[in-house]
Amino acid sequence: MTDAVRKLELRSFGRRRGRKPSDRQAALLADVLPRVAVDLAAPVVSQTTTWLEIGFGGGEHLIWQAIANPHTTLIGCEPFEDGVMKVLSAIEERGLSNIRIHMGDARDVLRALPDASIARAFILFPDPWPKRKQRKRRLVNSALLKLLARVMQPGSELRIGTDIGDYARTMLEAFQNEPAFRWMADSPADWRIRPDDWPQTRYEAKAAEEGHQRTYFRFSRV
């Protein structure tokens, strides 16, 4: 994709920064991030298994998966600096060596990854953009699914969570037009009950507190 075309691509996330980082957080960004950052010129792909999380938020799910799957490389994409700093802190405190981070748009990573290089991908509770005029900014759409289809291995799994009913509907509509993925659902329980190896994020916990119905989609790369 040319730079001119990329500029026309709508940003699917909001702000990049919150409050000013503390001295420790600034040190993490300066010293740890360069060590674990994804090199878009030569993206890290594990010789064993590589998973991808798009928009990891506060990092709860990414960190949990890294600890539970120490032989899997996890690439986490998140544009919001505060979330990145939380994961960098966990990397340092827990000695995690299997996390790679891209502090920016995940679509740049998807374009850089080799074909069929990802064994599992996660998009958990992405920005909802609830207003009608904002919906064109929603991340999960046909264009993103085509990028994912190229990098995901046959038989690999894509997990998507949302608490916005209208977003869940438009997600399914996008998948209906993308034959590379099959919805892994035989009964309502398959999208209403979160699997045991899918830990709750703080955004999901907030949705639960507010009484929102959560949807847990699982799709297989055909």
N, C-alpha and C positions, 0 to 999 in steps of 0.2 A: 504494500500500500504506500502511495506517495504521501509526502508531508501535507500536500494540499488537500488530498482526500481525507487524511486523518483529522485535519482541523475541522472538517465538516461533520465528523462523528460526534454525536451528542454525548456529553459527559453524564455518566450514570450515577455519580456520587456528588455529595455536597461539599462542605468545607474540608480543607486538608489539615488545618491546625486548630487546636483549642487554645489553652493558656500557654504562656511562655514556659518552656521546659526548665526543670531544675538543673542544677549543675550536674547531678548524677545522670539525669536523662539526656542532657546535652552530650555527656561523655559516652553514653551508650550509642547515640546517633553518630558520633564522630569516630568511635573506636570499634564498636561491635558490628554496626550495620554494614560497613564496607567488607567485613570478613564473611558475612553470610548473605550479602546481596546477590540476587540473580544477575548474572552477566548476560544481557540480551544478545550479545554477539556469540555466546557459546553457553546456552542455558544448561544448568545442571540437571542431568538425568541419571538417576541411580542405575547401576548395573543390575540391581535386583528389582526394586519396585519404587515407583514414583507416584505420589498423590498430589493433587492440586486443590487448594482452597481459595476461592475467589471472594474477597471481602471478608476477612476473618474478624473484623470488629475488635473486640477486646482480647481476642486470642484464646478464649477458654477452650474451644473445640480443637483448634490447631495444636495447642500445648498438650491436651489430653491425648490426642491421637499420636503425637510424637513420643510421648512416654509409653503408651500402650503398644506402639509398633516401632521399636528401636531400630529395626533393620529396614525400615521404609523411609525414603527421603520425602519430606513434605515441603512443597513450594507454597508459600502463603502470599497472597496479593492483598494489599490494603493501602489505600491512599491517605488515610487519616493518621497523622503523626502520633497521636496519643495511643492508639491501638498498637502501632508498631513498637513504640517504646515499652509497652507492657510485655510483648513477646520477647524483645531484646533482653529485658530484665530476667525473664524466665530462662532464657538461653544461658545467661551468665550464672544465675543462682542454682540452676539444676543441672548444669553441664550438658545441655542438649546439643548434640552435634548433627542432628538429622533434619534441621529446619533451614530453609532458604527463604529469603524475603524479597519481595518486590514492592517498594513503597510508591505505588502508582497504579495506573490503569492496567487491569489484568489482561485486557485485550492485546497489549503490547507483548506480554509473555506468551499468550496463545499463538500469536503470529510467529514468534521466534522458536517455539518448541518443535522438535522433529515430529514427523508423522507417527501415530500410534505409540506415543511415549508415555502416556498417562494411564495408570491402572485404576484410578478412582478420582472423582472430582466432587467438590462440595460447593454449593451456593446456599448459604444458610441465612434466611431472613434478610434479603437484600433491601436496600432503600426502597420504600413502597411507592414514593411519588404518587400520593393518593388523589390529588386534584386532577381533573380531566385534562387540563392543558399541560400537565406535567408528565402524563403517562408515556409519552414518547421517549422519556428518559429512562424508563425501566430497563434494567440490565438484561433480563431474560427475554429474549426475542429470537426470531428466526436467524438473524445475522450472527448472534452469539452461538446458537446451536450449531451452525455450520463450522464455526471456528473450533468448537469443542469436538465435533464429530471427526475432524481431521486428526486431532492430537490424541484422542482416546483409543485405547486398544479394543479390538473385538472382544466382547464379553465383559468389558469393564463397566463400572457402575457410576452413575451420576446421581447425587443426592441434592435435593432442593427443598428448603423449608420456607414457609411463609405463613403469616397470620392475617393476610389481607385476602378476603374472598374473591374480590375482583381480579387481583393479581394472579391468584391460583387459576382462575378461569382462563386468563390470557396466556398463562404459561402452557396450559394444556392445549390451547389452540395453536401455539407455536410448535409444540411437539407433534401435533396432528399433521403438520406440513413438513415434518422432518423425518423421513423414513429410516434414518440411521439410528434412531432410538426407539426402544420398546418400553412401554410403561409396565413396571413390575407390580401389578396389582390384580389380585383375584377377588378381593372383598374389601369393604370399607375400612376394615381394621388395618389394611396395608397402607393407608394414607392417613389414618387417624391416630395410630399408635407409633410412637418413636421407638426405633430399635434400640436394644441395650448398648450397642457400640456407637450410638449417636448421642453424645452428651449434650446436655442443655447449655445454651449460651445465655448471657445476661439479657440479650434482646428478647429471646424466647421467654425467659422468666418474667420479664416485664409484660409481655403480651398475655401471659397466663394470669398475672395479677390483675390485668385490665379486663379479663374475661373474654379474650379473643380466641376464636377457634383456630387451632394450629393445624397446618397441613404438612405432611411429610411425604414428598414424592421421591420415588426411586425409579430410575430409568437404566436400562441396559443398552450398551452400545452394540448394535447388531453386527 
